[in-house]
Amino acid sequence: MIETKLASLVPVFFEMVVGLVAGLTKESDNSNIGSLNALVMDFALPAALFTAMAQTPREAMIGQANLALV
């Protein structure tokens, strides 16, 4: 079960680290941040979360129904 949760959260933290490194090394400036945020939030992150949920067994998701309601 912990593997499923990590598979869902690792892409989020990976994107945060990539953004931090890009900012610190001046690979990306403030003029590109809006388009990068749109790419990540509108396409990359939902696709990663969908993939993680599609690979999760149904029983595991039903077991976490209370958490989903919260």
HTML snippet that shows the backbone in 3Dmol.js (N, CA, C, O; Angstrom):
<script src="https://3Dmol.org/build/3Dmol-min.js"></script>
<div id="view" style="width:600px;height:400px;position:relative"></div>
<script>
const pdb = `
ATOM      1  N   MET A   1       0.809  -1.187   0.000  1.00  0.00           N
ATOM      2  CA  MET A   1       0.000   0.000   0.000  1.00  0.00           C
ATOM      3  C   MET A   1       0.862   1.264   0.000  1.00  0.00           C
ATOM      4  O   MET A   1       0.519   2.260  -0.638  1.00  0.00           O
ATOM      5  N   ILE A   2       1.967   1.212   0.711  1.00  0.00           N
ATOM      6  CA  ILE A   2       2.851   2.377   0.763  1.00  0.00           C
ATOM      7  C   ILE A   2       3.462   2.649  -0.610  1.00  0.00           C
ATOM      8  O   ILE A   2       3.744   3.799  -0.948  1.00  0.00           O
ATOM      9  N   GLU A   3       3.666   1.598  -1.396  1.00  0.00           N
ATOM     10  CA  GLU A   3       4.229   1.783  -2.734  1.00  0.00           C
ATOM     11  C   GLU A   3       3.277   2.590  -3.610  1.00  0.00           C
ATOM     12  O   GLU A   3       3.714   3.422  -4.404  1.00  0.00           O
ATOM     13  N   THR A   4       1.985   2.346  -3.466  1.00  0.00           N
ATOM     14  CA  THR A   4       0.992   3.077  -4.248  1.00  0.00           C
ATOM     15  C   THR A   4       0.982   4.550  -3.885  1.00  0.00           C
ATOM     16  O   THR A   4       0.909   5.414  -4.758  1.00  0.00           O
ATOM     17  N   LYS A   5       1.056   4.830  -2.600  1.00  0.00           N
ATOM     18  CA  LYS A   5       1.067   6.227  -2.168  1.00  0.00           C
ATOM     19  C   LYS A   5       2.331   6.932  -2.633  1.00  0.00           C
ATOM     20  O   LYS A   5       2.280   8.080  -3.076  1.00  0.00           O
ATOM     21  N   LEU A   6       3.460   6.250  -2.535  1.00  0.00           N
ATOM     22  CA  LEU A   6       4.706   6.857  -2.999  1.00  0.00           C
ATOM     23  C   LEU A   6       4.686   7.085  -4.501  1.00  0.00           C
ATOM     24  O   LEU A   6       5.190   8.099  -4.984  1.00  0.00           O
ATOM     25  N   ALA A   7       4.105   6.144  -5.243  1.00  0.00           N
ATOM     26  CA  ALA A   7       4.032   6.298  -6.695  1.00  0.00           C
ATOM     27  C   ALA A   7       3.183   7.504  -7.076  1.00  0.00           C
ATOM     28  O   ALA A   7       3.392   8.099  -8.133  1.00  0.00           O
ATOM     29  N   SER A   8       2.242   7.866  -6.238  1.00  0.00           N
ATOM     30  CA  SER A   8       1.410   9.035  -6.505  1.00  0.00           C
ATOM     31  C   SER A   8       2.099  10.331  -6.096  1.00  0.00           C
ATOM     32  O   SER A   8       1.911  11.360  -6.746  1.00  0.00           O
ATOM     33  N   LEU A   9       2.881  10.298  -5.049  1.00  0.00           N
ATOM     34  CA  LEU A   9       3.480  11.521  -4.524  1.00  0.00           C
ATOM     35  C   LEU A   9       4.848  11.853  -5.116  1.00  0.00           C
ATOM     36  O   LEU A   9       5.229  13.022  -5.171  1.00  0.00           O
ATOM     37  N   VAL A  10       5.573  10.859  -5.548  1.00  0.00           N
ATOM     38  CA  VAL A  10       6.923  11.103  -6.068  1.00  0.00           C
ATOM     39  C   VAL A  10       6.917  12.071  -7.254  1.00  0.00           C
ATOM     40  O   VAL A  10       7.777  12.950  -7.294  1.00  0.00           O
ATOM     41  N   PRO A  11       5.996  11.964  -8.225  1.00  0.00           N
ATOM     42  CA  PRO A  11       6.019  12.944  -9.322  1.00  0.00           C
ATOM     43  C   PRO A  11       5.807  14.380  -8.858  1.00  0.00           C
ATOM     44  O   PRO A  11       6.380  15.305  -9.435  1.00  0.00           O
ATOM     45  N   VAL A  12       5.001  14.576  -7.836  1.00  0.00           N
ATOM     46  CA  VAL A  12       4.756  15.929  -7.329  1.00  0.00           C
ATOM     47  C   VAL A  12       6.042  16.521  -6.762  1.00  0.00           C
ATOM     48  O   VAL A  12       6.424  17.638  -7.111  1.00  0.00           O
ATOM     49  N   PHE A  13       6.698  15.777  -5.897  1.00  0.00           N
ATOM     50  CA  PHE A  13       7.927  16.285  -5.297  1.00  0.00           C
ATOM     51  C   PHE A  13       9.061  16.369  -6.311  1.00  0.00           C
ATOM     52  O   PHE A  13       9.916  17.249  -6.210  1.00  0.00           O
ATOM     53  N   PHE A  14       9.079  15.469  -7.281  1.00  0.00           N
ATOM     54  CA  PHE A  14      10.096  15.533  -8.328  1.00  0.00           C
ATOM     55  C   PHE A  14       9.963  16.832  -9.122  1.00  0.00           C
ATOM     56  O   PHE A  14      10.963  17.490  -9.409  1.00  0.00           O
ATOM     57  N   GLU A  15       8.740  17.199  -9.475  1.00  0.00           N
ATOM     58  CA  GLU A  15       8.530  18.448 -10.208  1.00  0.00           C
ATOM     59  C   GLU A  15       8.940  19.649  -9.379  1.00  0.00           C
ATOM     60  O   GLU A  15       9.472  20.621  -9.916  1.00  0.00           O
ATOM     61  N   MET A  16       8.701  19.595  -8.086  1.00  0.00           N
ATOM     62  CA  MET A  16       9.102  20.703  -7.226  1.00  0.00           C
ATOM     63  C   MET A  16      10.620  20.842  -7.192  1.00  0.00           C
ATOM     64  O   MET A  16      11.147  21.953  -7.242  1.00  0.00           O
ATOM     65  N   VAL A  17      11.317  19.721  -7.108  1.00  0.00           N
ATOM     66  CA  VAL A  17      12.783  19.751  -7.070  1.00  0.00           C
ATOM     67  C   VAL A  17      13.337  20.234  -8.406  1.00  0.00           C
ATOM     68  O   VAL A  17      14.287  21.017  -8.438  1.00  0.00           O
ATOM     69  N   VAL A  18      12.751  19.773  -9.506  1.00  0.00           N
ATOM     70  CA  VAL A  18      13.205  20.218 -10.829  1.00  0.00           C
ATOM     71  C   VAL A  18      13.032  21.727 -10.968  1.00  0.00           C
ATOM     72  O   VAL A  18      13.913  22.410 -11.488  1.00  0.00           O
ATOM     73  N   GLY A  19      11.895  22.248 -10.502  1.00  0.00           N
ATOM     74  CA  GLY A  19      11.674  23.695 -10.553  1.00  0.00           C
ATOM     75  C   GLY A  19      12.657  24.459  -9.692  1.00  0.00           C
ATOM     76  O   GLY A  19      13.149  25.515 -10.091  1.00  0.00           O
ATOM     77  N   LEU A  20      12.943  23.938  -8.526  1.00  0.00           N
ATOM     78  CA  LEU A  20      13.912  24.584  -7.643  1.00  0.00           C
ATOM     79  C   LEU A  20      15.296  24.623  -8.278  1.00  0.00           C
ATOM     80  O   LEU A  20      15.961  25.658  -8.278  1.00  0.00           O
ATOM     81  N   VAL A  21      15.716  23.497  -8.813  1.00  0.00           N
ATOM     82  CA  VAL A  21      17.039  23.431  -9.448  1.00  0.00           C
ATOM     83  C   VAL A  21      17.104  24.350 -10.657  1.00  0.00           C
ATOM     84  O   VAL A  21      18.115  25.018 -10.871  1.00  0.00           O
ATOM     85  N   ALA A  22      16.033  24.393 -11.457  1.00  0.00           N
ATOM     86  CA  ALA A  22      16.015  25.268 -12.628  1.00  0.00           C
ATOM     87  C   ALA A  22      16.100  26.736 -12.211  1.00  0.00           C
ATOM     88  O   ALA A  22      16.753  27.537 -12.880  1.00  0.00           O
ATOM     89  N   GLY A  23      15.449  27.082 -11.119  1.00  0.00           N
ATOM     90  CA  GLY A  23      15.531  28.463 -10.641  1.00  0.00           C
ATOM     91  C   GLY A  23      16.892  28.810 -10.080  1.00  0.00           C
ATOM     92  O   GLY A  23      17.405  29.903 -10.321  1.00  0.00           O
ATOM     93  N   LEU A  24      17.480  27.896  -9.339  1.00  0.00           N
ATOM     94  CA  LEU A  24      18.793  28.175  -8.736  1.00  0.00           C
ATOM     95  C   LEU A  24      19.899  28.251  -9.775  1.00  0.00           C
ATOM     96  O   LEU A  24      20.848  29.018  -9.610  1.00  0.00           O
ATOM     97  N   THR A  25      19.793  27.467 -10.841  1.00  0.00           N
ATOM     98  CA  THR A  25      20.829  27.479 -11.873  1.00  0.00           C
ATOM     99  C   THR A  25      20.526  28.476 -12.986  1.00  0.00           C
ATOM    100  O   THR A  25      21.250  28.545 -13.979  1.00  0.00           O
ATOM    101  N   LYS A  26      19.449  29.251 -12.817  1.00  0.00           N
ATOM    102  CA  LYS A  26      19.042  30.275 -13.793  1.00  0.00           C
ATOM    103  C   LYS A  26      18.715  29.684 -15.163  1.00  0.00           C
ATOM    104  O   LYS A  26      18.854  30.363 -16.180  1.00  0.00           O
ATOM    105  N   GLU A  27      18.286  28.434 -15.193  1.00  0.00           N
ATOM    106  CA  GLU A  27      17.846  27.818 -16.448  1.00  0.00           C
ATOM    107  C   GLU A  27      16.487  28.352 -16.877  1.00  0.00           C
ATOM    108  O   GLU A  27      16.157  28.355 -18.063  1.00  0.00           O
ATOM    109  N   SER A  28      15.714  28.798 -15.920  1.00  0.00           N
ATOM    110  CA  SER A  28      14.387  29.333 -16.190  1.00  0.00           C
ATOM    111  C   SER A  28      14.234  30.651 -15.445  1.00  0.00           C
ATOM    112  O   SER A  28      14.589  30.755 -14.270  1.00  0.00           O
ATOM    113  N   ASP A  29      13.704  31.657 -16.132  1.00  0.00           N
ATOM    114  CA  ASP A  29      13.467  32.923 -15.450  1.00  0.00           C
ATOM    115  C   ASP A  29      11.961  33.110 -15.239  1.00  0.00           C
ATOM    116  O   ASP A  29      11.167  32.252 -15.624  1.00  0.00           O
ATOM    117  N   ASN A  30      11.579  34.217 -14.637  1.00  0.00           N
ATOM    118  CA  ASN A  30      10.183  34.428 -14.273  1.00  0.00           C
ATOM    119  C   ASN A  30       9.255  34.539 -15.472  1.00  0.00           C
ATOM    120  O   ASN A  30       8.050  34.328 -15.328  1.00  0.00           O
ATOM    121  N   SER A  31       9.770  34.861 -16.638  1.00  0.00           N
ATOM    122  CA  SER A  31       8.894  35.005 -17.803  1.00  0.00           C
ATOM    123  C   SER A  31       8.360  33.654 -18.286  1.00  0.00           C
ATOM    124  O   SER A  31       7.334  33.612 -18.965  1.00  0.00           O
ATOM    125  N   ASN A  32       9.026  32.562 -17.954  1.00  0.00           N
ATOM    126  CA  ASN A  32       8.591  31.240 -18.395  1.00  0.00           C
ATOM    127  C   ASN A  32       7.788  30.474 -17.347  1.00  0.00           C
ATOM    128  O   ASN A  32       7.288  29.387 -17.635  1.00  0.00           O
ATOM    129  N   ILE A  33       7.659  31.005 -16.167  1.00  0.00           N
ATOM    130  CA  ILE A  33       7.042  30.267 -15.070  1.00  0.00           C
ATOM    131  C   ILE A  33       5.567  29.989 -15.339  1.00  0.00           C
ATOM    132  O   ILE A  33       5.085  28.901 -15.026  1.00  0.00           O
ATOM    133  N   GLY A  34       4.852  30.934 -15.903  1.00  0.00           N
ATOM    134  CA  GLY A  34       3.424  30.740 -16.168  1.00  0.00           C
ATOM    135  C   GLY A  34       3.157  29.581 -17.105  1.00  0.00           C
ATOM    136  O   GLY A  34       2.269  28.767 -16.850  1.00  0.00           O
ATOM    137  N   SER A  35       3.910  29.498 -18.179  1.00  0.00           N
ATOM    138  CA  SER A  35       3.706  28.402 -19.130  1.00  0.00           C
ATOM    139  C   SER A  35       4.172  27.070 -18.545  1.00  0.00           C
ATOM    140  O   SER A  35       3.585  26.027 -18.836  1.00  0.00           O
ATOM    141  N   LEU A  36       5.210  27.099 -17.733  1.00  0.00           N
ATOM    142  CA  LEU A  36       5.670  25.863 -17.092  1.00  0.00           C
ATOM    143  C   LEU A  36       4.645  25.372 -16.071  1.00  0.00           C
ATOM    144  O   LEU A  36       4.377  24.174 -15.988  1.00  0.00           O
ATOM    145  N   ASN A  37       4.074  26.291 -15.297  1.00  0.00           N
ATOM    146  CA  ASN A  37       3.025  25.912 -14.350  1.00  0.00           C
ATOM    147  C   ASN A  37       1.812  25.346 -15.070  1.00  0.00           C
ATOM    148  O   ASN A  37       1.224  24.365 -14.614  1.00  0.00           O
ATOM    149  N   ALA A  38       1.435  25.944 -16.177  1.00  0.00           N
ATOM    150  CA  ALA A  38       0.293  25.446 -16.948  1.00  0.00           C
ATOM    151  C   ALA A  38       0.563  24.043 -17.469  1.00  0.00           C
ATOM    152  O   ALA A  38      -0.322  23.188 -17.422  1.00  0.00           O
ATOM    153  N   LEU A  39       1.759  23.793 -17.960  1.00  0.00           N
ATOM    154  CA  LEU A  39       2.112  22.466 -18.454  1.00  0.00           C
ATOM    155  C   LEU A  39       2.031  21.425 -17.347  1.00  0.00           C
ATOM    156  O   LEU A  39       1.439  20.361 -17.525  1.00  0.00           O
ATOM    157  N   VAL A  40       2.627  21.737 -16.213  1.00  0.00           N
ATOM    158  CA  VAL A  40       2.660  20.771 -15.114  1.00  0.00           C
ATOM    159  C   VAL A  40       1.277  20.549 -14.535  1.00  0.00           C
ATOM    160  O   VAL A  40       0.850  19.404 -14.389  1.00  0.00           O
ATOM    161  N   MET A  41       0.570  21.612 -14.203  1.00  0.00           N
ATOM    162  CA  MET A  41      -0.712  21.487 -13.515  1.00  0.00           C
ATOM    163  C   MET A  41      -1.835  21.007 -14.423  1.00  0.00           C
ATOM    164  O   MET A  41      -2.752  20.330 -13.957  1.00  0.00           O
ATOM    165  N   ASP A  42      -1.785  21.341 -15.700  1.00  0.00           N
ATOM    166  CA  ASP A  42      -2.875  20.969 -16.610  1.00  0.00           C
ATOM    167  C   ASP A  42      -2.644  19.644 -17.321  1.00  0.00           C
ATOM    168  O   ASP A  42      -3.608  18.999 -17.735  1.00  0.00           O
ATOM    169  N   PHE A  43      -1.396  19.221 -17.473  1.00  0.00           N
ATOM    170  CA  PHE A  43      -1.131  18.019 -18.257  1.00  0.00           C
ATOM    171  C   PHE A  43      -0.310  16.959 -17.525  1.00  0.00           C
ATOM    172  O   PHE A  43      -0.752  15.818 -17.390  1.00  0.00           O
ATOM    173  N   ALA A  44       0.870  17.326 -17.057  1.00  0.00           N
ATOM    174  CA  ALA A  44       1.795  16.325 -16.518  1.00  0.00           C
ATOM    175  C   ALA A  44       1.304  15.725 -15.203  1.00  0.00           C
ATOM    176  O   ALA A  44       1.286  14.502 -15.057  1.00  0.00           O
ATOM    177  N   LEU A  45       0.912  16.547 -14.261  1.00  0.00           N
ATOM    178  CA  LEU A  45       0.478  16.049 -12.956  1.00  0.00           C
ATOM    179  C   LEU A  45      -0.812  15.238 -13.042  1.00  0.00           C
ATOM    180  O   LEU A  45      -0.874  14.158 -12.454  1.00  0.00           O
ATOM    181  N   PRO A  46      -1.849  15.706 -13.747  1.00  0.00           N
ATOM    182  CA  PRO A  46      -3.041  14.854 -13.866  1.00  0.00           C
ATOM    183  C   PRO A  46      -2.760  13.520 -14.560  1.00  0.00           C
ATOM    184  O   PRO A  46      -3.335  12.497 -14.188  1.00  0.00           O
ATOM    185  N   ALA A  47      -1.895  13.523 -15.548  1.00  0.00           N
ATOM    186  CA  ALA A  47      -1.567  12.266 -16.219  1.00  0.00           C
ATOM    187  C   ALA A  47      -0.839  11.318 -15.272  1.00  0.00           C
ATOM    188  O   ALA A  47      -1.100  10.115 -15.284  1.00  0.00           O
ATOM    189  N   ALA A  48       0.057  11.836 -14.463  1.00  0.00           N
ATOM    190  CA  ALA A  48       0.780  10.994 -13.512  1.00  0.00           C
ATOM    191  C   ALA A  48      -0.157  10.444 -12.444  1.00  0.00           C
ATOM    192  O   ALA A  48      -0.062   9.273 -12.075  1.00  0.00           O
ATOM    193  N   LEU A  49      -1.059  11.282 -11.950  1.00  0.00           N
ATOM    194  CA  LEU A  49      -2.011  10.818 -10.935  1.00  0.00           C
ATOM    195  C   LEU A  49      -2.988   9.809 -11.511  1.00  0.00           C
ATOM    196  O   LEU A  49      -3.338   8.840 -10.838  1.00  0.00           O
ATOM    197  N   PHE A  50      -3.439  10.017 -12.746  1.00  0.00           N
ATOM    198  CA  PHE A  50      -4.333   9.054 -13.391  1.00  0.00           C
ATOM    199  C   PHE A  50      -3.633   7.710 -13.562  1.00  0.00           C
ATOM    200  O   PHE A  50      -4.232   6.663 -13.316  1.00  0.00           O
ATOM    201  N   THR A  51      -2.389   7.731 -13.975  1.00  0.00           N
ATOM    202  CA  THR A  51      -1.639   6.489 -14.158  1.00  0.00           C
ATOM    203  C   THR A  51      -1.492   5.747 -12.834  1.00  0.00           C
ATOM    204  O   THR A  51      -1.654   4.528 -12.779  1.00  0.00           O
ATOM    205  N   ALA A  52      -1.185   6.481 -11.774  1.00  0.00           N
ATOM    206  CA  ALA A  52      -1.037   5.843 -10.462  1.00  0.00           C
ATOM    207  C   ALA A  52      -2.360   5.244  -9.992  1.00  0.00           C
ATOM    208  O   ALA A  52      -2.377   4.148  -9.432  1.00  0.00           O
ATOM    209  N   MET A  53      -3.462   5.948 -10.212  1.00  0.00           N
ATOM    210  CA  MET A  53      -4.760   5.422  -9.789  1.00  0.00           C
ATOM    211  C   MET A  53      -5.204   4.253 -10.656  1.00  0.00           C
ATOM    212  O   MET A  53      -5.845   3.326 -10.160  1.00  0.00           O
ATOM    213  N   ALA A  54      -4.876   4.284 -11.929  1.00  0.00           N
ATOM    214  CA  ALA A  54      -5.260   3.188 -12.817  1.00  0.00           C
ATOM    215  C   ALA A  54      -4.520   1.904 -12.464  1.00  0.00           C
ATOM    216  O   ALA A  54      -5.027   0.813 -12.723  1.00  0.00           O
ATOM    217  N   GLN A  55      -3.350   2.012 -11.889  1.00  0.00           N
ATOM    218  CA  GLN A  55      -2.570   0.839 -11.516  1.00  0.00           C
ATOM    219  C   GLN A  55      -2.885   0.338 -10.110  1.00  0.00           C
ATOM    220  O   GLN A  55      -2.404  -0.721  -9.705  1.00  0.00           O
ATOM    221  N   THR A  56      -3.689   1.092  -9.366  1.00  0.00           N
ATOM    222  CA  THR A  56      -4.033   0.717  -8.002  1.00  0.00           C
ATOM    223  C   THR A  56      -5.162  -0.314  -8.014  1.00  0.00           C
ATOM    224  O   THR A  56      -6.154  -0.127  -8.718  1.00  0.00           O
ATOM    225  N   PRO A  57      -5.030  -1.387  -7.256  1.00  0.00           N
ATOM    226  CA  PRO A  57      -6.116  -2.377  -7.191  1.00  0.00           C
ATOM    227  C   PRO A  57      -7.394  -1.754  -6.609  1.00  0.00           C
ATOM    228  O   PRO A  57      -7.341  -0.878  -5.746  1.00  0.00           O
ATOM    229  N   ARG A  58      -8.524  -2.224  -7.100  1.00  0.00           N
ATOM    230  CA  ARG A  58      -9.808  -1.686  -6.666  1.00  0.00           C
ATOM    231  C   ARG A  58     -10.017  -1.838  -5.163  1.00  0.00           C
ATOM    232  O   ARG A  58     -10.562  -0.943  -4.517  1.00  0.00           O
ATOM    233  N   GLU A  59      -9.587  -2.965  -4.609  1.00  0.00           N
ATOM    234  CA  GLU A  59      -9.756  -3.196  -3.180  1.00  0.00           C
ATOM    235  C   GLU A  59      -9.007  -2.149  -2.353  1.00  0.00           C
ATOM    236  O   GLU A  59      -9.485  -1.708  -1.308  1.00  0.00           O
ATOM    237  N   ALA A  60      -7.846  -1.767  -2.830  1.00  0.00           N
ATOM    238  CA  ALA A  60      -7.052  -0.763  -2.113  1.00  0.00           C
ATOM    239  C   ALA A  60      -7.750   0.597  -2.147  1.00  0.00           C
ATOM    240  O   ALA A  60      -7.730   1.326  -1.155  1.00  0.00           O
ATOM    241  N   MET A  61      -8.357   0.939  -3.262  1.00  0.00           N
ATOM    242  CA  MET A  61      -9.059   2.220  -3.346  1.00  0.00           C
ATOM    243  C   MET A  61     -10.328   2.211  -2.506  1.00  0.00           C
ATOM    244  O   MET A  61     -10.664   3.222  -1.889  1.00  0.00           O
ATOM    245  N   ILE A  62     -11.033   1.094  -2.471  1.00  0.00           N
ATOM    246  CA  ILE A  62     -12.227   1.001  -1.650  1.00  0.00           C
ATOM    247  C   ILE A  62     -11.856   1.093  -0.176  1.00  0.00           C
ATOM    248  O   ILE A  62     -12.590   1.684   0.616  1.00  0.00           O
ATOM    249  N   GLY A  63     -10.726   0.513   0.189  1.00  0.00           N
ATOM    250  CA  GLY A  63     -10.254   0.588   1.568  1.00  0.00           C
ATOM    251  C   GLY A  63      -9.916   1.999   2.000  1.00  0.00           C
ATOM    252  O   GLY A  63      -9.908   2.286   3.197  1.00  0.00           O
ATOM    253  N   GLN A  64      -9.638   2.888   1.061  1.00  0.00           N
ATOM    254  CA  GLN A  64      -9.294   4.272   1.377  1.00  0.00           C
ATOM    255  C   GLN A  64     -10.450   5.232   1.092  1.00  0.00           C
ATOM    256  O   GLN A  64     -10.233   6.434   0.943  1.00  0.00           O
ATOM    257  N   ALA A  65     -11.684   4.705   1.014  1.00  0.00           N
ATOM    258  CA  ALA A  65     -12.832   5.538   0.686  1.00  0.00           C
ATOM    259  C   ALA A  65     -13.056   6.642   1.716  1.00  0.00           C
ATOM    260  O   ALA A  65     -13.436   7.753   1.349  1.00  0.00           O
ATOM    261  N   ASN A  66     -12.831   6.357   2.984  1.00  0.00           N
ATOM    262  CA  ASN A  66     -13.007   7.391   4.013  1.00  0.00           C
ATOM    263  C   ASN A  66     -12.040   8.546   3.803  1.00  0.00           C
ATOM    264  O   ASN A  66     -12.409   9.708   3.968  1.00  0.00           O
ATOM    265  N   LEU A  67     -10.830   8.235   3.447  1.00  0.00           N
ATOM    266  CA  LEU A  67      -9.836   9.282   3.190  1.00  0.00           C
ATOM    267  C   LEU A  67     -10.243  10.107   1.972  1.00  0.00           C
ATOM    268  O   LEU A  67     -10.074  11.326   1.971  1.00  0.00           O
ATOM    269  N   ALA A  68     -10.772   9.468   0.948  1.00  0.00           N
ATOM    270  CA  ALA A  68     -11.200  10.180  -0.246  1.00  0.00           C
ATOM    271  C   ALA A  68     -12.361  11.120   0.061  1.00  0.00           C
ATOM    272  O   ALA A  68     -12.454  12.198  -0.526  1.00  0.00           O
ATOM    273  N   LEU A  69     -13.241  10.727   0.967  1.00  0.00           N
ATOM    274  CA  LEU A  69     -14.368  11.585   1.334  1.00  0.00           C
ATOM    275  C   LEU A  69     -13.910  12.837   2.086  1.00  0.00           C
ATOM    276  O   LEU A  69     -14.507  13.906   1.962  1.00  0.00           O
ATOM    277  N   VAL A  70     -12.860  12.685   2.853  1.00  0.00           N
ATOM    278  CA  VAL A  70     -12.347  13.831   3.604  1.00  0.00           C
ATOM    279  C   VAL A  70     -11.743  14.823   2.638  1.00  0.00           C
ATOM    280  O   VAL A  70     -11.248  15.869   3.057  1.00  0.00           O
TER     281      VAL A  70
END
`;
const viewer = $3Dmol.createViewer("view");
viewer.addModel(pdb, "pdb");
viewer.setStyle({}, {cartoon: {color: "spectrum"}});
viewer.zoomTo();
viewer.render();
</script>
